[in-house]
Every structure is written in structure tokens, then in C-alpha cells.
Amino acid sequence: MSDSSELIKYAPLVTPLVPAIVDVFIKPKLQKLSKFLKKASTDSLLSVETNFTEYLERSYNKHAVIPILIFQNQQRELKDIYVPLTVRRERENESFKVENYPKDFLPKYRKVLIRDTAGMGKSTLMKRLFLSCLEEQKGIPIFIELRKIKGDDSIVNFIHRELNPINDEFDTDFILNLIRDGNFIFFFDGYDEIAQSERAKVTVNLHDFISKTSNNFFIMTSRPEASLASFPDFMEFDIQPLQLEEAFLLLRKYDRNNELSSEIISKLEGEIINNIKEFLGNPLLVSLLYKSYEYKRTIPLKKHNFYRQVYDALFENHDLTKPHIRDKYSNLDSDSFHAVLRAMSFITIKQGIEYNKDEILSYIRKAKTLLSNIDFKETDFLKDLLQTVPLFSKDGNYYRWSHKSIQDYFTALYIKEDTNERKVELLKKLIRSADNEKYENVLDLFYEIDNKVFRHFIIYEFLEQFSKHYSAAFRFADKKNNKGKDIQDLRLLTFGKLFFLFPQNSMIKSNDFYDADKESYTLSYANQFLYTVNEQLSAELSKYKYFSEGSGNGYSYLGFGNYNFFLTNFLHKKKLNVFYDHEDYDDIRSRNDKPSINIPVDFCVILSENSYTKHINHADLSSINLILTYHSMDTVNRCLLHPDKCLKLKEEIEAEIKREEANELYEIL
């Protein structure tokens, strides 16, 4: 199906929708704000209406069709392949199924953050909401792909360019005043895709824009990122995994003849479904299952095998309607092409997923230098990426990976296949990076691809560090005045974390944080507190990232985590058998009464895995443990390491390493 056919089909739908929105929302604003125009003539007002009309029609046409990787990036109507996704706010036990524009979602929450992992359909969900907003005339939708915002650029400047005004008189101040009047809905897609070099400046620009245009609605998507903590007033929602019947419905939507999907579903309904049930909750992996099964009538049981079979299918241009294999411009065979992709993905993993032509050619050239005995023209390889092995798509003057998880897959394979003795060093670098959440899918894929290396070098070191912490932390404690269990609980709760507890009435009340319009303080406890920390504390905090805050019973609480905190969460998701059960967790919580501690006004209790502590009252340990239990464990899905289980696994890995070393020695002799 060609792009043009999709646009022609959708054009009649746009025509009656957009003028209605312009009449209802734009025209009254223009009349109201006409005093800001240098020439408030009828012609000048009409030109603004025209610009908005053209932008909305252009945006509707763009988002109404989407490229589908498994169909060689051919475009399909979004409505044809969309399965309604459910978003959930865990703490409030609140969920919405997004079929159209949910009346109890954005109107209820003015600022929404949809945060989830790779392949869960964040961008597709945003596009569906954008289309529904236009179709149901809920407001003036503005869709912004955040990766396109550069650090020195402002959001208003970007919108100004998108509207492409004809007359210079309609400057950014006019646009800003138009937006301030309300009725706009901003779709900020892909916060995690902002280039790392641009992240800090773009975040500041986002905050500045939102604060100046707060009389509107904002929805943003991202993978989990530490810097999302700077948006504490956004209500966080996760996308729920697809139910089994939803996964089957998605398979049928991909299959116009309903033959291949029926065959897949028939196989899945047997015993095999228990092995890949987790994969079926992820929309991207469901699509990869369809493509991989079309290519080879088997169902892969591991995630990386999904990606490999899809790559093989795309390389061979496998399409049931096309019996021939198209020649490659680069003249590379499958293995050589795969090797270049691995190197290229590793080079670009920090650079984001979208590049201009000069950048992408330079990355291909760098990848070529990392390889031996593979020769090709960079421009030919780029043609292959777009046409014969369509793992990239072109958007205007930019080239981008068809999906971030494809880049993650090739990066994980590069570390496994091409780095030799450096692979462990690189894994540790990713884990200890300030952006480790960005690389979680890479680590997840490597964990699956080479579990032995991950187990022997990453998990073993992690267990060693926990063992040392659990046996040695908080030796200051006076055992005569405290139950031994209190010290043990404190050790469990502080591994990989840094906590601050201080009197609630000692929070800073500075005009720097006051928002007169809202009659409230704009920054979170964390931001207020960090704003005033001394140099010694700043040095300590440089090793950690903010993850939680709270207050109650006369105290305020802040939690920060380091790379061990990240790895604890990662291993919990992998269901490693080293954690307390829920029943054990409830037992720990029940040991204490209500959290009530007496902290002097000028004091701060500081607890970390490095045993850095100050102004702690030993008699308050039980209450402190309960506070940390309620807050930190709820925040991290109750990820509490079990000392005995950790010791058992540590001993098992030690035995494995010894057996391997003995076998290697035997082979040498």
C-alpha cells in the first residue's frame, strides 16, 4: 500500500473536521488577540487561520498512517491496526482504556506522563489520541516529537516554524499569547529520545514553556528516565500489557486474509503459550512474532530470536506476495550486513535514534572502520537501510531507526560478539552510567543472549556488594538499645539507596519556588532540598539519582538510588530468586507501629549504603525502618533482597565458576 493512497483516502475526513476546530477555537482567539498584531487586517487574520488549518490537516494526514516495520515499513492506516491500550495509575488504582479521546483522562489531569518500556505502544497511543482530539473537537492539538527540539531552541519557536506563518508580523510573542489563552492540547512524544547532549537544555525549555502556558493540557511519553523526576506535577501512567485476546486481535489486524494469524493463534493456544505469554503483552513483540512466523513457521521462545528472525526476513525481503529476493546495493551478505549494523548501533546508542544525512553517513563510516575485510560504499548501505533491508525510515531530512528496540538488539549483540574481553567492562559501564535506565533494554537483551557472562560477572559482583553491606553497614548502632532485627532491616532497606529524613516544618519557604497563580510551591521536596545542599552533600549525591519523596507524621522524606538500586530493580523484573516474598514483606512491615520520630528542627537523618549517617537517634530506628518500608518499597515494587537467598545464589555461581575454571585447566593440560 503506497503512502499516497493512504493520504488520498484520508483527505475527505480531514476537510470537515479542521475548519470546525478553527471556527470554534482559533477565530475567537484571533479576535481577542488582534491588538497584538501589527496589522490587524482581515487578510492578516485569515492568514493565521490558514496556517492553523494547513498545520492541522498536515498533522492529521501524517499521523493517520504509520509505517509498519514487519511490512517493510509500508504505511498502514492507524485505525486499521490499533488495538485499544489501557493506561493505569498504580497508586490510585485508576485505569483508562484509550479507544477514543478519554473524557476522564486529560480533562481530569492537566498534565499526564505515560511512561513505559520499549515496544509498549507509547507513540501509537499518542497518535491515536491526537486523531481523536481532532475528530471529537476537544481542542487544538499540537504534536511535538521531542527528539526534533534542539537545546538552544524554544518550544514556541518550534511551533512557530511548524505553523509556517506567511507574514513576519506573526512572531513568537503572538503565538505565545495565542496559546496562553487556553484550549490547546500538547502531545510531547518521546522525551527519552532527546539526544543526551541536548537533554538538559530541552528540559529547561519544556519547563519554561509549560509554566508560561499552564492554561492548557499536556501529555508526554517516555521510557523510564531519571530526569523525569523534574516533572513531579505530571500524573504518571503506565501502559498495561495486552491481554491474550488483545494480542490475538492485533495478530488478526496485521493479517488481511486471516490465514497466517489463525495458524499462529492455533499454535499459541497449545502448551507453547506458557513459554511466551510475557512477550504477548508487548505490542511490538506481537508484531515481530507475526513477521518471524511468516518467514519461518516456528515461534521463537526468546526475545532476541524474535529480532533475529525479523532481520533475516527483512534481509531476504520475505513477502508472500514477492517470490524474489532483491539484490542489495551494498553487495553485502547477511552476516556482513549484520556485523555493520551491530557496530553502527553501538556507535549511535548514545546519540539517539534520528540523524541527518551527514551524521548517519559518518556513523556508517565509523562502523566500517571497526570491521575488517568488509568493504562497501556508505551511500549504498544507507540505501539498503531504507529500501532492501528497511530497518530505517526517512522523515524529511532525517533518518531514524524503525524502532529504538532494534538499535538496542544490535547493540547487545555487538557487546556479546565483537568486544571480546571488554564485554564485562562495557556492561558495567552501562549499568553505572547516569543514563542506565536508557540502556535497560540493551541489558535485558544481553541477559538473555549471554546469561552466563551476566551471571558470573554482573550478578556475582552485585551479590558480593550486598553481602558486604548486609554484614558491615551501620556498625555505629548500639545493640544494647536496639533489637538486632532493627539493624538488619535498616541494612536491607538502604542497599543501593540514600535517604534523607527531616522535620516537615523545616522545608524551605522561598519566594523562588512560589507560584502566585496557583498559590503553591512549584518545585518538589527534592528540588527544594537539593537547591540548598552544601558541597559535602552534593558530592555524596553525585553518585545517586532521585527516585521518591513523601511526607507525613511531622517528617519529610527523600530517596535516591545508585547503580545497585537500578540493578536491584532490573533483577527483580527478571524474577531472580533473591527477593523477599510478599508475605515476608508484610511481616517486616508489621514489626513496627505508626512511623513517629522526633527530629530536631535543624537536624537531618542521612542513611546510605555507605553507612554515612548524621544526627540519628538510635531509639527511633524502628520507626525509621517503617517509614523507609512504606515509601521506598512501594516505589520500587517491593524489591527487597533476601540475605539467605542471595547467599545461596552467590555460592551456586561460585561453584559454577570453579567448575568452568577446572574444565579450562583440564583442556590446557
C-alpha positions, 0 to 999 in steps of 0.5 A: 500500500503506497503512502499516497493512497493512504493520504488520498483516502484520508483527505475527505475526513480531514476537510470537515473536521479542521475548519470546525476546530478553527471556527470554534477555537482559533477565530475567537482567539484571533479576535481577542488577540488582534491588538497584538498584531501589527496589522490587524487586517482581515487578510492578516487574520485569515492568514493565521487561520490558514496556517492553523488549518494547513498545520492541522490537516498536515498533522492529521494526514501524517499521523493517520498512517504509520509505517509498519516495520514487519511490512517493510515499513509500508504505511498502514492506516492507524485505525486499521491496526490499533488495538485499544491500550489501557493506561493505569495509575498504580497508586490510585488504582485508576485505569483508562482504556484509550479507544477514543479521546478519554473524557476522564483522562486529560480533562481530569489531569492537566498534565499526564506522563505515560511512561513505559518500556520499549515496544509498549505502544507509547507513540501509537497511543499518542497518535491515536489520541491526537486523531481523536482530539481532532475528530471529537473537537476537544481542542487544538492539538499540537504534536511535538516529537521531542527528539526534533527540539534542539537545546538552544531552541524554544518550544514556541519557536518550534511551533512557530516554524511548524505553523509556517506563518506567511507574514513576519508580523506573526512572531513568537510573542503572538503565538505565545499569547495565542496559546496562553489563552487556553484550549490547546492540547500538547502531545510531547512524544518521546522525551527519552529520545532527546539526544543526551547532549541536548537533554538538559537544555530541552528540559529547561525549555519544556519547563519554561514553556509549560509554566508560561502556558499552564492554561492548557493540557499536556501529555508526554511519553517516555521510557523510564528516565531519571530526569523525569523526576523534574516533572513531579506535577505530571500524573504518571501512567503506565501502559498495561500489557495486552491481554491474550485476546488483545494480542490475538486481535492485533495478530488478526489486524496485521493479517488481511486474509486471516490465514497466517494469524489463525495458524499462529493463534492455533499454535499459541493456544497449545502448551507453547503459550506458557513459554511466551505469554510475557512477550504477548503483552508487548505490542511490538513483540506481537508484531515481530512474532507475526513477521518471524512466523511468516518467514519461518513457521516456528515461534521463537521462545526468546526475545532476541530470536524474535529480532533475529528472525525479523532481520533475516526476513527483512534481509531476504525481503520475505513477502508472500506476495514477492517470490524474489529476493532483491539484490542489495546495493551494498553487495553485502551478505547477511552476516556482513550486513549484520556485523555493520549494523551491530557496530553502527548501533553501538556507535549511535546508542548514545546519540539517539535514534534520528540523524541527518544525512551527514551524521548517519553517513559518518556513523556508517563510516565509523562502523566500517572502520571497526570491521575488517575485510568488509568493504562497501560504499556508505551511500549504498548501505544507507540505501539498503537501510531504507529500501532492501533491508528497511530497518530505517525510515526517512522523515524529511531530512532525517533518518531514524531507526524503525524502532529504538528496540532494534538499535538496542538488539544490535547493540547487545549483540555487538557487546556479546560478539565483537568486544571480546574481553571488554564485554564485562567492562562495557556492561558495567559501564552501562549499568553505572552510567547516569543514563542506565535506565536508557540502556535497560533494554540493551541489558535485558537483551544481553541477559538473555543472549549471554546469561552466563557472562551476566551471571558470573560477572554482573550478578556475582559482583552485585551479590558480593556488594550486598553481602558486604553491606548486609554484614558491615553497614551501620556498625555505629548502632548500639545493640544494647538499645536496639533489637538486632532485627532493627539493624538488619532491616535498616541494612536491607532497606538502604542497599543501593539507596540514600535517604534523607529524613527531616522535620516537615516544618523545616522545608524551605519557604522561598519566594523562588519556588512560589507560584502566585497563580496557583498559590503553591510551591512549584518545585518538589521536596527534592528540588527544594532540598537539593537547591540548598545542599552544601558541597559535602552533600552534593558530592555524596549525591553525585553518585545517586539519582532521585527516585521518591519523596513523601511526607507525613507524621511531622517528617519529610522524606527523600530517596535516591538510588545508585547503580545497585538500586537500578540493578536491584530493580532490573533483577527483580523484573527478571524474577531472580530468586533473591527477593523477599516474598510478599508475605515476608514483606508484610511481616517486616512491615508489621514489626513496627507501629505508626512511623513517629520520630522526633527530629530536631528542627535543624537536624537531618537523618542521612542513611546510605549504603555507605553507612554515612549517617548524621544526627540519628537517634538510635531509639527511633530506628524502628520507626525509621525502618517503617517509614523507609518500608512504606515509601521506598518499597512501594516505589520500587515494587517491593524489591527487597533482597533476601540475605539467605537467598542471595547467599545461596545464589552467590555460592551456586555461581561460585561453584559454577565458576570453579567448575568452568575454571577446572574444565579450562585447566583440564583442556590446557593440560 
